[in-house]
Amino acid sequence: MNKFVLSAIRCPGYNSLMTTTRPQAVAALRQIARALSAAWDLDSTLDLIAHKTTEVMGVDSCTIYLLDPDGEALRLRASTGLAKRAIGRAILRVGEGMTGYAVQINRPVWARDAQRHPYFKRVDEAEELNFQSLLAISMQIEDEPIGALNVQTIKPRDFSVDEVEMLSLIGDLAAGALVKARLYDRQKQQIEEMEALAQENARLVTNTAVIREMHHRIKNNLQTVAMLMQMQIPDADSLDTRHVLETNMHRIHSIAAVHEVLSGQGFRLVEVKEALEQIARMTVETMTAPGQDVTIHVHGEPFALPSQEATALALVVNELVQNGLEHGLAGREHGRITVSLGRSSEELIILVRDDGMGLPPDWSPGLGLEIVGTLVQDDLHGRIRFHRLENGTEVSVRMPRAA
């Protein structure tokens, strides 16, 4: 039997301390079950699972990943030991890292010296260098993965069969609680959306009111385009006319994508992921050079925003994707840009990453990125950061979930 992989085949029990008995293990599981039954929303449930597992397993960290709706990536959603800034943005592909591998094979994976394990992968920004041992299990509902759970220790530890079984049982309890919490959040979101729509659309009772609302939104967005073009006037003598026209055309197309989604939903809140997917398709079709093979992939958790904030975010992502094409992937035959949508308990997180040449040492933002900064700060009340990667560049935009 592979020493790194084990199926849970024994009766419940755990051995995080050598003196732990089976009744104590059962009591610990009952404690977790009672706590989970009292949790409702997803964020509270995730936090509770992580803290209770850390406590009953006697470990230094418990981390939870949830599978994105597209089934491709596991996104870090809660942890008691990893850096908070990694929550909502750090991802592992299924099969990647010990945790992703546990999901792929649907069996526990562990190691005393995790960083020497053949599947170990360091998670960006998680600050996990101090941890030595790791045990990971897949969380499943009806044989379908929904995420993963892992525990880590600072001192080297040989996880026993009982400990593996214990974490597997906690994973089973957690999976059921997370499904319940997601359903609760979905229902709560629908209620909040209906309440928001009732406030937003109360004046759209007659056709006249509808026309007035359409005029108001289009006027606001035309003013946004005018503002963006006005910001270019001081540099007009040094700008390439063709480039300016193409850039502004794409800004208008981005706004149009938001309106297309909005009109298709009958003036509901805008599903941001759908609008960004339209922008990605348009950008690939119109901005890549002849013979250039570039893919732009939008993935992550869908969320909805009011039209003004959705328009601002669409413009931000459009500028960042264009910047990646024009600078990061310039002259490259092949390339990839990913737009990742995630969330923490307090923020919505948007990551735009390319696998191009990266930021030069003397880099400073140009006009397009200054526009992005203005939109993020003034319209989204958020913040933006630029990160140099080993291969490429990543830009993170964080905005409060209250938006």
C-alpha positions in Angstrom: 0.0 0.0 0.0 1.3 3.5 -0.9 2.5 5.0 2.3 1.1 8.4 1.3 -2.4 7.2 0.5 -4.9 5.4 2.7 -8.6 4.5 2.5 -10.7 4.9 5.7 -11.4 1.2 6.5 -11.6 1.1 10.3 -14.2 2.1 12.9 -14.4 5.7 14.0 -11.8 7.0 16.4 -8.8 9.3 16.6 -5.5 9.5 18.2 -4.3 13.1 18.1 -3.1 12.5 21.7 -1.8 9.1 22.7 -4.2 8.9 25.6 -7.3 9.7 23.6 -10.0 7.0 23.8 -12.8 6.0 21.5 -15.5 7.7 23.8 -13.5 10.9 23.7 -13.4 10.7 19.9 -17.1 10.1 19.7 -17.7 13.0 22.0 -15.5 15.3 19.8 -17.5 14.3 16.7 -20.8 15.0 18.6 -19.4 18.4 19.6 -18.7 19.2 16.0 -22.1 18.0 14.8 -23.9 20.1 17.4 -21.9 23.2 16.5 -22.5 22.7 12.8 -26.3 22.2 13.3 -26.4 25.7 14.8 -24.5 27.4 11.9 -26.5 28.6 8.9 -24.6 30.9 6.5 -21.6 29.6 4.5 -18.9 31.9 5.9 -19.8 31.1 9.5 -20.0 27.4 8.8 -16.6 27.4 7.1 -15.0 29.3 10.1 -16.6 27.0 12.6 -15.4 23.8 10.8 -11.8 25.1 10.6 -11.7 26.1 14.3 -13.4 23.0 15.7 -11.3 20.7 13.6 -8.1 22.4 14.7 -9.3 22.0 18.3 -10.3 18.3 18.3 -7.5 17.1 16.0 -4.8 18.9 18.1 -3.2 20.5 15.0 -1.7 23.9 14.2 -3.8 24.6 11.1 -7.0 23.5 9.4 -7.7 24.7 5.9 -10.8 24.3 3.7 -11.0 24.6 -0.1 -14.3 24.7 -2.0 -14.6 23.6 -5.6 -15.5 26.4 -8.0 -18.8 26.0 -9.9 -16.9 25.1 -13.1 -15.3 22.1 -11.3 -11.8 23.0 -12.3 -10.3 24.7 -9.3 -10.3 24.5 -5.5 -10.5 27.9 -3.9 -9.2 28.5 -0.4 -12.1 29.7 1.7 -11.2 29.3 5.4 -8.1 28.6 7.5 -6.9 28.8 11.1 -3.2 28.8 10.2 -2.6 30.2 6.8 -2.3 33.9 5.9 -5.7 35.6 5.8 -4.8 37.5 2.6 -4.7 34.1 0.7 -8.4 33.4 1.6 -10.7 33.8 -1.4 -7.8 34.1 -3.9 -5.5 31.2 -3.6 -6.5 28.2 -5.8 -5.4 24.7 -6.5 -6.4 22.8 -9.6 -7.9 19.4 -9.0 -4.9 17.0 -8.9 -2.6 19.8 -7.9 -0.8 19.7 -4.6 -1.5 17.1 -1.9 -4.9 18.5 -1.3 -5.9 18.6 -5.0 -4.6 15.1 -5.4 -6.7 13.9 -2.5 -9.8 15.3 -4.3 -8.7 13.7 -7.6 -8.4 10.2 -6.2 -11.0 10.6 -3.5 -8.7 9.1 -0.8 -6.7 10.7 2.1 -3.2 11.8 1.4 -0.6 12.6 4.0 3.1 12.9 4.8 5.3 13.5 7.8 7.5 15.7 5.7 5.0 17.3 3.4 7.3 19.5 1.5 9.2 16.4 0.2 6.0 14.7 -0.9 5.9 14.3 -4.7 2.5 16.2 -4.9 3.3 19.0 -2.5 2.7 22.5 -3.9 3.3 25.7 -2.0 0.2 27.9 -2.1 0.8 31.5 -3.1 0.8 34.0 -0.2 -0.3 31.3 2.3 2.9 31.5 4.4 3.0 27.8 5.1 6.8 27.3 5.3 6.7 26.6 9.0 4.4 23.6 8.6 6.0 20.2 8.4 3.2 17.5 8.3 0.0 17.6 6.3 -3.1 15.4 6.0 -5.7 16.1 3.3 -9.1 14.5 2.5 -11.7 15.1 -0.1 -15.2 16.3 0.9 -17.9 14.7 -1.2 -21.7 14.6 -1.5 -23.2 11.6 -3.4 -19.8 10.7 -4.9 -19.3 14.3 -6.2 -16.5 16.4 -4.8 -17.4 19.7 -3.3 -14.1 20.6 -1.8 -11.2 19.5 0.5 -10.1 19.7 4.1 -6.5 19.5 5.3 -4.7 19.8 8.6 -1.1 20.7 9.2 1.4 20.7 12.1 4.5 22.6 12.8 6.3 19.7 14.5 6.7 16.6 12.3 3.9 14.1 12.9 3.0 10.6 11.8 -0.7 10.7 11.3 -2.3 7.5 12.6 -5.0 5.4 10.9 -7.4 6.7 13.6 -6.5 10.3 12.8 -7.1 9.8 9.1 -10.5 8.2 9.9 -11.3 11.1 12.2 -10.6 13.7 9.6 -12.6 11.7 7.0 -15.6 11.6 9.4 -15.3 15.4 10.1 -15.2 15.9 6.3 -18.4 13.9 5.9 -20.1 16.1 8.5 -18.7 19.3 7.0 -19.8 18.4 3.5 -23.4 18.1 4.6 -23.2 21.3 6.6 -21.7 23.2 3.7 -24.4 22.1 1.3 -27.0 23.3 3.8 -25.1 26.6 4.2 -24.9 27.2 0.4 -28.6 26.6 0.1 -29.2 29.0 2.9 -27.0 31.7 1.3 -28.6 31.2 -2.1 -32.1 31.7 -0.6 -30.9 34.7 1.4 -29.3 36.2 -1.7 -32.6 35.7 -3.6 -34.5 37.4 -0.9 -32.0 40.3 -0.7 -32.1 40.6 -4.5 -35.8 40.8 -4.5 -35.8 43.4 -1.8 -33.1 45.4 -3.7 -35.1 45.0 -6.9 -38.3 46.2 -5.2 -36.4 49.4 -4.2 -34.6 49.8 -7.5 -37.6 49.0 -9.8 -40.4 50.5 -7.8 -40.5 53.5 -10.2 -40.5 51.2 -13.2 -44.3 50.8 -13.0 -45.2 52.3 -16.4 -43.5 52.4 -19.8 -42.6 56.0 -19.2 -40.8 55.1 -16.1 -38.9 52.3 -17.9 -37.8 54.6 -20.6 -36.7 57.2 -18.1 -34.6 54.5 -16.2 -33.0 53.4 -19.5 -32.1 57.0 -20.3 -30.6 57.5 -16.9 -28.4 54.5 -17.0 -27.2 55.1 -20.6 -26.5 58.7 -19.8 -24.4 57.8 -16.8 -22.4 55.4 -18.9 -21.9 57.8 -21.7 -20.6 60.3 -19.2 -18.2 57.6 -18.0 -16.8 57.2 -21.5 -16.6 61.0 -21.9 -14.6 61.2 -18.6 -12.2 58.4 -19.7 -11.6 60.2 -23.0 -11.1 63.5 -21.3 -8.4 62.0 -19.1 -6.5 61.3 -22.3 -6.5 64.9 -23.6 -3.4 66.0 -21.7 -1.4 63.3 -23.5 -3.1 63.8 -26.9 0.0 64.9 -28.8 1.9 61.8 -27.8 -0.9 59.2 -28.3 -1.4 57.0 -31.4 -4.7 57.9 -32.9 -5.6 54.3 -34.0 -4.7 53.0 -30.5 -6.9 55.6 -28.8 -9.8 54.8 -31.0 -9.5 51.0 -30.6 -9.1 51.4 -26.8 -12.3 53.5 -26.5 -14.2 51.2 -28.8 -13.4 48.4 -26.4 -14.5 50.4 -23.4 -17.8 51.1 -25.1 -18.2 47.4 -25.9 -17.5 46.5 -22.3 -20.4 48.9 -21.2 -22.6 47.3 -23.9 -21.9 43.8 -22.5 -23.2 44.9 -19.1 -26.3 46.4 -20.7 -26.9 43.3 -22.7 -26.8 41.1 -19.6 -29.0 43.7 -17.8 -31.6 43.9 -20.5 -31.7 40.1 -20.8 -32.5 39.8 -17.1 -35.2 42.5 -17.1 -33.4 45.1 -15.0 -32.3 42.7 -12.4 -28.8 43.0 -10.8 -26.1 42.2 -13.3 -24.4 38.8 -13.2 -20.8 39.9 -13.4 -19.3 36.6 -14.6 -21.6 36.5 -17.6 -20.7 40.1 -18.6 -16.9 39.4 -18.2 -17.2 36.2 -20.3 -18.7 38.3 -23.1 -15.9 40.9 -22.8 -13.3 38.0 -22.9 -14.8 36.6 -26.1 -14.8 40.0 -27.7 -11.3 40.8 -26.7 -9.9 37.5 -28.2 -11.7 38.1 -31.5 -10.7 41.8 -32.0 -7.4 42.4 -30.2 -5.1 39.4 -30.7 -2.6 39.7 -33.5 -2.8 37.5 -36.6 -1.3 34.1 -35.8 -1.4 34.8 -32.1 -3.0 32.1 -30.0 -4.2 33.7 -26.7 -6.9 32.2 -24.5 -8.8 34.3 -21.9 -10.6 32.2 -19.3 -13.1 33.6 -16.7 -13.7 31.3 -13.8 -14.8 31.3 -10.1 -17.8 32.2 -8.1 -20.6 34.2 -9.8 -22.0 37.2 -8.1 -24.3 40.1 -9.0 -23.8 43.8 -8.7 -26.0 46.9 -9.4 -25.6 48.3 -12.9 -23.3 51.2 -12.0 -20.8 49.0 -10.0 -21.0 46.2 -12.6 -20.2 48.7 -15.4 -17.2 50.1 -13.4 -15.9 46.5 -12.8 -16.4 45.6 -16.5 -14.3 48.6 -17.5 -11.6 47.7 -14.9 -11.3 44.1 -16.2 -11.3 45.3 -19.8 -8.4 47.7 -19.2 -6.4 45.0 -17.3 -7.0 42.4 -20.0 -6.0 44.8 -22.7 -2.9 45.8 -20.8 -1.9 42.1 -20.4 -2.3 41.6 -24.2 -0.5 44.8 -25.2 2.4 44.5 -22.8 2.6 41.2 -21.0 2.0 39.1 -24.1 3.3 41.4 -26.8 5.2 39.4 -29.4 4.2 36.1 -27.9 2.8 33.4 -30.2 0.9 31.7 -27.3 -0.4 33.1 -24.0 -3.1 32.8 -21.4 -5.0 35.3 -19.4 -7.2 34.2 -16.5 -9.9 36.3 -14.7 -10.7 34.7 -11.3 -13.7 35.6 -9.2 -13.7 34.8 -5.5 -14.8 36.1 -2.1 -13.9 36.2 1.5 -16.3 36.9 4.4 -15.9 40.6 3.8 -14.7 41.2 0.2 -15.3 40.3 -3.4 -11.9 39.4 -5.0 -11.1 39.7 -8.7 -7.7 38.5 -10.0 -6.4 39.1 -13.6 -3.3 37.1 -14.3 -1.2 36.6 -17.5 1.7 34.3 -18.2 3.7 36.9 -20.1 7.0 38.7 -19.5 6.0 40.3 -16.2 6.5 43.8 -14.8 9.9 45.4 -15.6 11.9 46.7 -12.6 11.3 50.3 -13.6 7.6 49.8 -14.1 5.1 52.6 -13.4 1.4 52.7 -14.3 0.3 54.4 -17.5 -2.8 56.3 -18.2 -5.0 53.2 -18.7 -4.0 51.8 -15.3 -4.5 55.2 -13.7 -8.0 55.1 -15.1 -8.4 51.6 -13.5 -7.2 52.9 -10.1 -9.7 55.8 -10.3 -12.6 53.4 -11.1 -11.6 51.0 -8.3 -11.3 53.7 -5.7 -14.2 55.9 -6.6 -16.8 53.6 -8.1 -16.1 50.3 -6.3 -14.7 51.7 -3.0 -12.0 49.1 -3.3 -8.3 48.7 -3.7 -5.9 47.4 -6.4 -2.5 45.7 -6.2 0.0 44.6 -8.8 2.1 41.5 -8.2 5.2 40.3 -10.0 5.1 36.5 -10.7 7.8 34.1 -11.8 6.0 33.9 -15.1 3.8 36.9 -15.7 1.8 39.5 -13.7 -1.2 39.3 -11.4 -3.5 42.2 -10.5 -5.8 41.9 -7.6 -8.9 44.0 -7.1 -10.7 43.8 -3.7 -14.0 45.5 -3.1 -16.4 45.3 -0.1 -19.2 42.7 -0.4 -21.6 45.5 0.7 -21.4 46.8 -2.8 
